[in-house]
Amino acid sequence: MENNQEIKLIILCSWGATSSQLAKKVQDAAKKRGLSVTVDAGGTGEFKQKASNYNVALLEPQVRHLKKEVTKTAEQFDIPVDLVDQRAFALMDGDKVLDQALKLINK
C-alpha cells in the first residue's frame, strides 16, 4: 500500500452505537500520526449496500457470529475483514485498532 493511499475503514457492530465511539478514537489516532484515514461506524445490516466504499472492515467482538456473512460481502470488493482485537475494544484503544487495520491492508 502506498503511504498516500487513503484508508477507508468501517467498524461494524449490530447498530452502530459502540462502533461510532471506537471509530472516533481510531480517527483521532490516525490524525495524530498524520495518516489519511476515514473511519466510519455502521451496523452489519447496512454493510452490504456500502461495502464498496471501504478498503478494510473490522467487526466488533459482539457480532463475531456475522463474520462469515460480512466476509462474503467484503470478498466481492476485495476488502479484508477481521474481528477487532478484544482487548483493544475493551479499552477503546484507537491506536491498537488502527494498527490492526493497517496490518490487514498491508497483507
C-alpha positions as CSV (number, residue, x, y, z in Angstrom):
1,M,0.0,0.0,0.0
2,E,1.3,3.4,-0.9
3,N,1.5,5.8,2.0
4,N,-0.6,8.4,0.2
5,Q,-3.4,6.0,-0.4
6,E,-6.4,6.9,1.7
7,I,-7.6,4.2,4.1
8,K,-11.3,3.8,4.4
9,L,-12.2,1.7,7.4
10,I,-15.6,0.7,8.7
11,I,-16.1,-0.7,12.1
12,L,-19.2,-2.8,12.4
13,C,-21.4,-3.7,15.3
14,S,-25.1,-4.5,15.5
15,W,-26.5,-1.0,15.4
16,G,-23.5,1.3,15.1
17,A,-23.6,2.7,18.6
18,T,-20.4,1.4,20.2
19,S,-18.7,1.3,16.9
20,S,-19.1,5.1,16.5
21,Q,-17.3,5.7,19.7
22,L,-14.4,3.4,18.6
23,A,-14.4,4.9,15.1
24,K,-13.8,8.4,16.6
25,K,-10.8,7.0,18.7
26,V,-9.3,5.4,15.6
27,Q,-9.8,8.6,13.6
28,D,-8.0,10.6,16.4
29,A,-5.2,8.1,16.4
30,A,-4.8,8.4,12.6
31,K,-4.8,12.2,12.8
32,K,-2.1,12.2,15.4
33,R,0.1,10.1,13.1
34,G,-0.7,12.3,10.1
35,L,-2.4,9.4,8.2
36,S,-5.2,9.9,5.7
37,V,-7.8,7.6,7.2
38,T,-11.6,7.8,7.1
39,V,-13.2,5.8,9.8
40,D,-16.9,5.1,9.7
41,A,-19.1,3.1,12.1
42,G,-22.1,1.1,10.9
43,G,-24.4,-1.8,11.5
44,T,-23.6,-5.1,9.8
45,G,-27.0,-4.9,8.1
46,E,-26.1,-1.8,6.1
47,F,-22.7,-3.1,5.1
48,K,-24.0,-4.8,2.0
49,Q,-25.1,-1.5,0.5
50,K,-22.0,0.4,1.5
51,A,-19.2,-2.2,1.2
52,S,-17.7,-0.8,-2.0
53,N,-16.9,2.5,-0.2
54,Y,-14.3,0.8,2.0
55,N,-10.9,-0.9,1.8
56,V,-10.9,-2.6,5.2
57,A,-13.6,-3.7,7.6
58,L,-13.4,-4.6,11.3
59,L,-16.2,-6.4,13.3
60,E,-16.7,-5.8,17.0
61,P,-16.4,-8.9,19.1
62,Q,-20.2,-9.0,19.9
63,V,-21.0,-9.6,16.2
64,R,-18.3,-12.2,15.6
65,H,-21.1,-14.6,14.6
66,L,-21.7,-12.5,11.5
67,K,-18.1,-12.6,10.3
68,K,-18.8,-15.2,7.6
69,E,-21.7,-13.2,6.2
70,V,-19.8,-9.9,6.2
71,T,-16.7,-11.6,4.7
72,K,-18.8,-12.9,1.8
73,T,-19.9,-9.4,1.0
74,A,-16.4,-8.0,1.5
75,E,-14.8,-10.5,-0.8
76,Q,-16.7,-9.2,-3.8
77,F,-14.8,-5.9,-3.3
78,D,-11.5,-7.4,-2.1
79,I,-11.9,-6.0,1.4
80,P,-10.0,-7.7,4.3
81,V,-12.2,-8.4,7.3
82,D,-11.2,-9.2,10.8
83,L,-12.6,-9.0,14.4
84,V,-11.5,-6.0,16.4
85,D,-8.9,-7.2,18.9
86,Q,-10.9,-7.9,22.1
87,R,-8.5,-6.1,24.4
88,A,-8.3,-3.0,22.2
89,F,-12.1,-3.0,22.0
90,A,-12.5,-3.2,25.8
91,L,-10.0,-0.4,26.3
92,M,-11.4,1.6,23.3
93,D,-7.7,1.8,22.1
94,G,-7.8,3.7,18.9
95,D,-4.1,3.2,18.2
96,K,-4.2,-0.5,18.5
97,V,-7.3,-0.8,16.3
98,L,-5.6,1.5,13.7
99,D,-2.5,-0.7,13.7
100,Q,-4.8,-3.8,13.2
101,A,-6.5,-2.1,10.2
102,L,-3.1,-1.1,8.7
103,K,-1.8,-4.6,9.1
104,L,-4.8,-6.0,7.3
105,I,-4.4,-3.7,4.4
106,N,-0.7,-4.4,4.0
107,K,-1.1,-8.1,3.9
